[in-house]
């Protein structure tokens, strides 16, 4: 199979989904890897490394997108709409719930969209999203520290504190991969850290994991009576949104009135902005313009935070993605999906049909279960 690796065009995006070692693995398995020149350069992987690994440089962008399987990092960008072709499989972060124009373009083009963020493993976990979530979680307190600086519009709180001035008070909403890593880093920085979650088991697991590292955080249930979320947010210097509901929009857990009650110059880092974010005041920013101030609070809502550490993120993402790319190429896309229910969970759209129920619900469009089966049966007949 021909596998295309395009150069990412999203603002500030420097990651690549297949590194040279992965290209070598695919080439040795008999597949043709077609690389857009410079696709890995911003992560430290130059064209000559890919060519030495057995990849071929494309003559132009169109040749990459003409491949049956296109493997990328971020969602299809407006400038890439012209390259979409019916039957092409695009494997990457899809982020279709929040962008109706993107969804409509992909459906109209008849492409197949497999989303990293909803692929599941045998245990029901999210193996392609998890490494990026961990990186984003570790970056979130650091982004918050910058947002609190006066140059960003913050009130000048030093997140670590100093003799005579306390460290920041940090509220983390969510106890999954993002929330756990954000709490870990905040606690290591000496912050007074409180983590909210709906799930008691996740909170208990987080506390036990951090205790092994001699780190202390407090926890509270989102629906519990002990510490109301609104009161904790009002007293916080930094709020980190770390809630994810794969394949559907994030719940709005923080109202505009709650944001208004926070001390001026405090900060909100809404990591889940890819899925709409958890605050009514959140709107997507970019790595070139990462913050804005609303209701007196500095908002950081960048959808591709791991691109800040592009080499680490590319290596982690590529290691997770490669086995799935190999399965899709070896078996064919439809056969690979049929053989792996976890991979099938990543199918968002298939040649004009919406295959993911959460996306169909958010878009208010019909859901078609396993559309690849009916379409391929019809063609075979």
Secondary structure, DSSP 8 states (H G I E B T S, - for coil): -EEEE----STT----SS-HHHHHHHHHTT-EEEE-TTTTGGGT--HHHHHHTT-EE-SSHHHHHTSSEEE-SS---GGGGGG--TT-EEEE----TT-HHHHHHHHHHT-EEEEGGG---TTS--HHHHHHHHHHHHHHHHHHHHHTSGGGT-----TT-BTTB---EEEEE--SHHHHHHHHHHHHTT-EEEEEES-HHHHHHHHHHHHTTT---EEEETT-SSS-HHHHHHT-SEEEE----TTS-----B-HHHHHTS-TT-EEEEGGGGGT-SBTT---B-SSS-EEEETTEEEE-BTTGGGGGHHHHHHHHHHHHHHHHHHHHHH-HHHHHHH-HHHHTTEEEETTEE--HHHHHHHT--B-TTHHHHHHHHHH-
